[in-house]
């Protein structure tokens, strides 16, 4: 499973969050992917909007969250700096099949 770690701007808390570009974000999976942030937990997220308002997380920033996600049962996470078109297409197909 691919994960993209980003950091909110300082004015919005500067928190690290994870985007799962291949995982549909609930009923909105064709347009939204799943995300995770320590404050708030899992939620649907607009990948493009999140990337536009945040910056990439450095390894020293995302390593603690990567460890927490592993403890939560996420196995085999592959960290990427950004999602590819193919990742988004897989999410859209999965969301369409789930309807």
N, C-alpha and C positions, 0 to 999 in steps of 0.2 A: 504494500500500500504506500502510495506517495504522500508526502506531507511537505508543505511550504510554510516556513516560519517567518512571521513578520512582526514588526514592532509599531505600536500606535505612536502618534506624535506626542511629545511631552505634555502638551496642553490637554491631551485626552488620556493621560495616565502613563504613557510610555510603556504599556504592558506588552509582553510577548503573547502572540496568539498563533494558532495552527490552522491552516487551511488544508482540507483534504479534497483536492480538485476532482478526483474520480468518484467521490461518494456523494450521491444526491442529498440535498438538504431538505429532507422531508417531502411534503407535497409539492415543493417548488424546485425539485431536483433538476429539471431541465434548465432552469436559469440560475439556481443557487446550489452551492456545494455545502458540505458539512464543515463546521469550524469548531474549534475548542479554545476557550480562554479560561484561566483559573477563576476569574470573577464572572459567573454566569454559566459556565459549563458549555455544553454543546448547543449549537444554534445553526440555522441556515444562514449562509453568507453570500453576498454578491462578490464573487472573486475579483472581478475587475475593479469594483468600487473599493474593496479592501486594499488592493495593491496600489491604487491611485492615492490613497490617503495615508499610507504607511511606508516604512522602509524595510529592506531585508534584515532579518535578525542575524547577528553574528553567532558563530558556534558557541562562544562563551555565554551568550544570552539565551540561546534555546536549549542548551544541554540539560538544564534542570527540568524543563517541560518535556523534553524527549524521554527522560527517565520516568517522569510521572505517567506519561501516556503508556509506556511499557508496563508499568505497575498496574495500570487500569485494564490491561489485556491487549493492547495494540502490539502486535508482534510483527517483526520484519518491516518496520517503517523505513522507507527510503527517503532521505531528505533531498529535496531539490530546491534550487533558488527560485524557479518559476515553473508554472504548469505549461505543458505543451498543448497544442491543438488536439492531439490524440487523447490526452487525459480528459479534456472537456467533452470530447465526443463520446468517450466511454461512459461518462456520467450521464449525458443526455440519453444515450441508448438504454442504460440501466433504468433511468427514471421513466422512460416511455414504456418499457417492458413491465414496470411495476404498476402501471395504471390499470 
